[in-house]
Amino acid sequence: MDKKHKKRIDVLQQKIQKLQQLLAGAKKQPDDPADVPRLEKELAAAHAELVGLKKG
């Protein structure tokens, strides 16, 4: 794994952490009903990319 992959994995892990916090906040206080599905979709995409990078 080269530096580029390691950096991308780090960025994705930070993004996932931030999205999880935003999702938890959106579920507690649903100001916009479209936020929760959008955040869940972004979180799933980030997880999928992370898994793909870790596999090789």
N, CA, C and O atoms as a Tinker XYZ file with bonds, in Angstrom:
   224  protein
     1  N      0.848000   -1.175000    0.000000    73     2
     2  CA     0.000000    0.000000    0.000000    64     1     3
     3  C      0.895000    1.241000    0.000000    63     2     4     5
     4  O      1.781000    1.379000    0.843000    81     3
     5  N      0.657000    2.123000   -0.938000    73     3     6
     6  CA     1.490000    3.309000   -1.034000    64     5     7
     7  C      0.910000    4.464000   -0.197000    63     6     8     9
     8  O     -0.140000    4.338000    0.433000    81     7
     9  N      1.628000    5.578000   -0.216000    73     7    10
    10  CA     1.225000    6.727000    0.600000    64     9    11
    11  C     -0.143000    7.258000    0.201000    63    10    12    13
    12  O     -0.916000    7.698000    1.052000    81    11
    13  N     -0.440000    7.216000   -1.094000    73    11    14
    14  CA    -1.718000    7.727000   -1.581000    64    13    15
    15  C     -2.886000    6.939000   -0.985000    63    14    16    17
    16  O     -3.880000    7.521000   -0.552000    81    15
    17  N     -2.756000    5.617000   -0.967000    73    15    18
    18  CA    -3.817000    4.778000   -0.412000    64    17    19
    19  C     -3.968000    5.011000    1.087000    63    18    20    21
    20  O     -5.085000    5.099000    1.595000    81    19
    21  N     -2.854000    5.109000    1.788000    73    19    22
    22  CA    -2.912000    5.341000    3.233000    64    21    23
    23  C     -3.576000    6.678000    3.541000    63    22    24    25
    24  O     -4.391000    6.770000    4.459000    81    23
    25  N     -3.237000    7.701000    2.788000    73    23    26
    26  CA    -3.820000    9.021000    2.992000    64    25    27
    27  C     -5.321000    8.983000    2.724000    63    26    28    29
    28  O     -6.104000    9.551000    3.486000    81    27
    29  N     -5.725000    8.316000    1.643000    73    27    30
    30  CA    -7.143000    8.230000    1.303000    64    29    31
    31  C     -7.913000    7.476000    2.383000    63    30    32    33
    32  O     -9.039000    7.845000    2.716000    81    31
    33  N     -7.312000    6.423000    2.928000    73    31    34
    34  CA    -7.951000    5.664000    4.012000    64    33    35
    35  C     -8.129000    6.553000    5.234000    63    34    36    37
    36  O     -9.189000    6.536000    5.860000    81    35
    37  N     -7.108000    7.327000    5.579000    73    35    38
    38  CA    -7.205000    8.245000    6.718000    64    37    39
    39  C     -8.316000    9.265000    6.500000    63    38    40    41
    40  O     -9.108000    9.531000    7.404000    81    39
    41  N     -8.373000    9.831000    5.304000    73    39    42
    42  CA    -9.399000   10.828000    4.987000    64    41    43
    43  C    -10.796000   10.204000    5.080000    63    42    44    45
    44  O    -11.718000   10.811000    5.624000    81    43
    45  N    -10.941000    9.000000    4.550000    73    43    46
    46  CA   -12.235000    8.322000    4.600000    64    45    47
    47  C    -12.655000    8.013000    6.035000    63    46    48    49
    48  O    -13.829000    8.155000    6.380000    81    47
    49  N    -11.716000    7.597000    6.865000    73    47    50
    50  CA   -12.041000    7.303000    8.254000    64    49    51
    51  C    -12.508000    8.567000    8.980000    63    50    52    53
    52  O    -13.441000    8.516000    9.782000    81    51
    53  N    -11.863000    9.690000    8.700000    73    51    54
    54  CA   -12.288000   10.953000    9.306000    64    53    55
    55  C    -13.671000   11.356000    8.794000    63    54    56    57
    56  O    -14.504000   11.837000    9.561000    81    55
    57  N    -13.912000   11.158000    7.502000    73    55    58
    58  CA   -15.202000   11.500000    6.908000    64    57    59
    59  C    -16.311000   10.641000    7.510000    63    58    60    61
    60  O    -17.398000   11.135000    7.809000    81    59
    61  N    -16.026000    9.354000    7.684000    73    59    62
    62  CA   -17.005000    8.436000    8.262000    64    61    63
    63  C    -17.350000    8.861000    9.681000    63    62    64    65
    64  O    -18.518000    8.862000   10.070000    81    63
    65  N    -16.339000    9.218000   10.446000    73    63    66
    66  CA   -16.564000    9.654000   11.827000    64    65    67
    67  C    -17.442000   10.917000   11.863000    63    66    68    69
    68  O    -18.365000   11.016000   12.671000    81    67
    69  N    -17.146000   11.863000   10.991000    73    67    70
    70  CA   -17.916000   13.104000   10.929000    64    69    71
    71  C    -19.360000   12.822000   10.494000    63    70    72    73
    72  O    -20.304000   13.372000   11.060000    81    71
    73  N    -19.521000   11.961000    9.484000    73    71    74
    74  CA   -20.866000   11.630000    9.009000    64    73    75
    75  C    -21.687000   10.923000   10.080000    63    74    76    77
    76  O    -22.893000   11.146000   10.185000    81    75
    77  N    -21.046000   10.074000   10.873000    73    75    78
    78  CA   -21.759000    9.381000   11.942000    64    77    79
    79  C    -22.265000   10.376000   12.982000    63    78    80    81
    80  O    -23.378000   10.235000   13.489000    81    79
    81  N    -21.450000   11.385000   13.302000    73    79    82
    82  CA   -21.866000   12.409000   14.251000    64    81    83
    83  C    -23.018000   13.238000   13.684000    63    82    84    85
    84  O    -23.984000   13.532000   14.388000    81    83
    85  N    -22.910000   13.612000   12.402000    73    83    86
    86  CA   -23.968000   14.387000   11.766000    64    85    87
    87  C    -25.270000   13.590000   11.700000    63    86    88    89
    88  O    -26.352000   14.138000   11.907000    81    87
    89  N    -25.158000   12.306000   11.413000    73    87    90
    90  CA   -26.330000   11.448000   11.327000    64    89    91
    91  C    -27.010000   11.318000   12.688000    63    90    92    93
    92  O    -28.236000   11.376000   12.784000    81    91
    93  N    -26.224000   11.146000   13.717000    73    91    94
    94  CA   -26.794000   11.056000   15.064000    64    93    95
    95  C    -27.523000   12.349000   15.420000    63    94    96    97
    96  O    -28.612000   12.308000   15.992000    81    95
    97  N    -26.940000   13.479000   15.093000    73    95    98
    98  CA   -27.582000   14.761000   15.350000    64    97    99
    99  C    -28.850000   14.941000   14.538000    63    98   100   101
   100  O    -29.842000   15.471000   15.039000    81    99
   101  N    -28.826000   14.507000   13.296000    73    99   102
   102  CA   -29.994000   14.632000   12.428000    64   101   103
   103  C    -31.136000   13.748000   12.913000    63   102   104   105
   104  O    -32.306000   14.107000   12.774000    81   103
   105  N    -30.802000   12.601000   13.479000    73   103   106
   106  CA   -31.845000   11.715000   13.999000    64   105   107
   107  C    -32.464000   12.281000   15.273000    63   106   108   109
   108  O    -33.662000   12.120000   15.504000    81   107
   109  N    -31.654000   12.942000   16.100000    73   107   110
   110  CA   -32.167000   13.535000   17.339000    64   109   111
   111  C    -33.058000   14.741000   17.053000    63   110   112   113
   112  O    -34.085000   14.934000   17.702000    81   111
   113  N    -32.656000   15.547000   16.079000    73   111   114
   114  CA   -33.384000   16.770000   15.772000    64   113   115
   115  C    -33.611000   16.851000   14.256000    63   114   116   117
   116  O    -32.825000   17.472000   13.540000    81   115
   117  N    -34.666000   16.236000   13.785000    73   115   118
   118  CA   -34.907000   16.183000   12.336000    64   117   119
   119  C    -35.458000   17.499000   11.770000    63   118   120   121
   120  O    -36.665000   17.635000   11.571000    81   119
   121  N    -34.582000   18.451000   11.515000    73   119   122
   122  CA   -35.000000   19.724000   10.928000    64   121   123
   123  C    -35.416000   19.529000    9.478000    63   122   124   125
   124  O    -36.438000   20.056000    9.038000    81   123
   125  N    -34.623000   18.773000    8.746000    73   123   126
   126  CA   -34.899000   18.516000    7.336000    64   125   127
   127  C    -35.052000   17.001000    7.155000    63   126   128   129
   128  O    -34.093000   16.262000    7.378000    81   127
   129  N    -36.217000   16.535000    6.762000    73   127   130
   130  CA   -36.422000   15.082000    6.628000    64   129   131
   131  C    -35.533000   14.424000    5.585000    63   130   132   133
   132  O    -35.366000   13.205000    5.614000    81   131
   133  N    -34.961000   15.190000    4.669000    73   131   134
   134  CA   -34.104000   14.609000    3.635000    64   133   135
   135  C    -32.675000   14.401000    4.130000    63   134   136   137
   136  O    -31.887000   13.726000    3.467000    81   135
   137  N    -32.332000   14.967000    5.280000    73   135   138
   138  CA   -30.966000   14.860000    5.792000    64   137   139
   139  C    -30.575000   13.429000    6.153000    63   138   140   141
   140  O    -29.497000   12.965000    5.780000    81   139
   141  N    -31.442000   12.735000    6.873000    73   139   142
   142  CA   -31.100000   11.391000    7.355000    64   141   143
   143  C    -30.811000   10.432000    6.200000    63   142   144   145
   144  O    -29.772000    9.772000    6.222000    81   143
   145  N    -31.678000   10.324000    5.195000    73   143   146
   146  CA   -31.358000    9.407000    4.083000    64   145   147
   147  C    -30.101000    9.826000    3.313000    63   146   148   149
   148  O    -29.329000    8.974000    2.872000    81   147
   149  N    -29.896000   11.137000    3.152000    73   147   150
   150  CA   -28.716000   11.623000    2.430000    64   149   151
   151  C    -27.446000   11.256000    3.191000    63   150   152   153
   152  O    -26.472000   10.789000    2.600000    81   151
   153  N    -27.462000   11.471000    4.504000    73   151   154
   154  CA   -26.286000   11.150000    5.312000    64   153   155
   155  C    -26.031000    9.646000    5.332000    63   154   156   157
   156  O    -24.880000    9.213000    5.280000    81   155
   157  N    -27.091000    8.851000    5.406000    73   155   158
   158  CA   -26.932000    7.393000    5.384000    64   157   159
   159  C    -26.329000    6.937000    4.065000    63   158   160   161
   160  O    -25.489000    6.037000    4.037000    81   159
   161  N    -26.758000    7.560000    2.970000    73   159   162
   162  CA   -26.233000    7.207000    1.649000    64   161   163
   163  C    -24.742000    7.569000    1.549000    63   162   164   165
   164  O    -23.941000    6.776000    1.053000    81   163
   165  N    -24.378000    8.763000    2.019000    73   163   166
   166  CA   -22.974000    9.185000    1.993000    64   165   167
   167  C    -22.117000    8.278000    2.868000    63   166   168   169
   168  O    -20.993000    7.931000    2.506000    81   167
   169  N    -22.657000    7.900000    4.016000    73   167   170
   170  CA   -21.929000    7.023000    4.940000    64   169   171
   171  C    -21.704000    5.647000    4.309000    63   170   172   173
   172  O    -20.616000    5.083000    4.423000    81   171
   173  N    -22.714000    5.116000    3.655000    73   171   174
   174  CA   -22.585000    3.810000    2.994000    64   173   175
   175  C    -21.560000    3.879000    1.867000    63   174   176   177
   176  O    -20.775000    2.949000    1.684000    81   175
   177  N    -21.565000    4.968000    1.115000    73   175   178
   178  CA   -20.603000    5.123000    0.021000    64   177   179
   179  C    -19.178000    5.208000    0.560000    63   178   180   181
   180  O    -18.259000    4.618000   -0.009000    81   179
   181  N    -18.995000    5.933000    1.644000    73   179   182
   182  CA   -17.663000    6.066000    2.242000    64   181   183
   183  C    -17.184000    4.715000    2.774000    63   182   184   185
   184  O    -16.017000    4.356000    2.611000    81   183
   185  N    -18.087000    3.969000    3.411000    73   183   186
   186  CA   -17.736000    2.628000    3.905000    64   185   187
   187  C    -17.343000    1.711000    2.755000    63   186   188   189
   188  O    -16.362000    0.973000    2.851000    81   187
   189  N    -18.099000    1.756000    1.677000    73   187   190
   190  CA   -17.810000    0.906000    0.526000    64   189   191
   191  C    -16.452000    1.241000   -0.083000    63   190   192   193
   192  O    -15.692000    0.342000   -0.444000    81   191
   193  N    -16.148000    2.524000   -0.197000    73   191   194
   194  CA   -14.854000    2.928000   -0.748000    64   193   195
   195  C    -13.714000    2.498000    0.174000    63   194   196   197
   196  O    -12.662000    2.060000   -0.291000    81   195
   197  N    -13.930000    2.624000    1.475000    73   195   198
   198  CA   -12.915000    2.224000    2.450000    64   197   199
   199  C    -12.633000    0.721000    2.365000    63   198   200   201
   200  O    -11.478000    0.296000    2.384000    81   199
   201  N    -13.684000   -0.064000    2.274000    73   199   202
   202  CA   -13.521000   -1.519000    2.151000    64   201   203
   203  C    -12.770000   -1.866000    0.864000    63   202   204   205
   204  O    -11.890000   -2.727000    0.855000    81   203
   205  N    -13.132000   -1.183000   -0.211000    73   203   206
   206  CA   -12.460000   -1.415000   -1.489000    64   205   207
   207  C    -10.979000   -1.089000   -1.437000    63   206   208   209
   208  O    -10.164000   -1.816000   -2.005000    81   207
   209  N    -10.623000   -0.009000   -0.764000    73   207   210
   210  CA    -9.220000    0.367000   -0.643000    64   209   211
   211  C     -8.446000   -0.616000    0.238000    63   210   212   213
   212  O     -7.288000   -0.929000   -0.039000    81   211
   213  N     -9.089000   -1.096000    1.294000    73   211   214
   214  CA    -8.412000   -2.030000    2.208000    64   213   215
   215  C     -8.197000   -3.387000    1.554000    63   214   216   217
   216  O     -7.227000   -4.080000    1.864000    81   215
   217  N     -9.102000   -3.776000    0.642000    73   215   218
   218  CA    -8.949000   -5.064000   -0.044000    64   217   219
   219  C     -7.801000   -5.050000   -1.039000    63   218   220   221
   220  O     -7.159000   -6.070000   -1.286000    81   219
   221  N     -7.558000   -3.898000   -1.594000    73   219   222
   222  CA    -6.407000   -3.876000   -2.489000    64   221   223
   223  C     -6.605000   -3.026000   -3.654000    63   222   224
   224  O     -5.713000   -2.914000   -4.495000    81   223
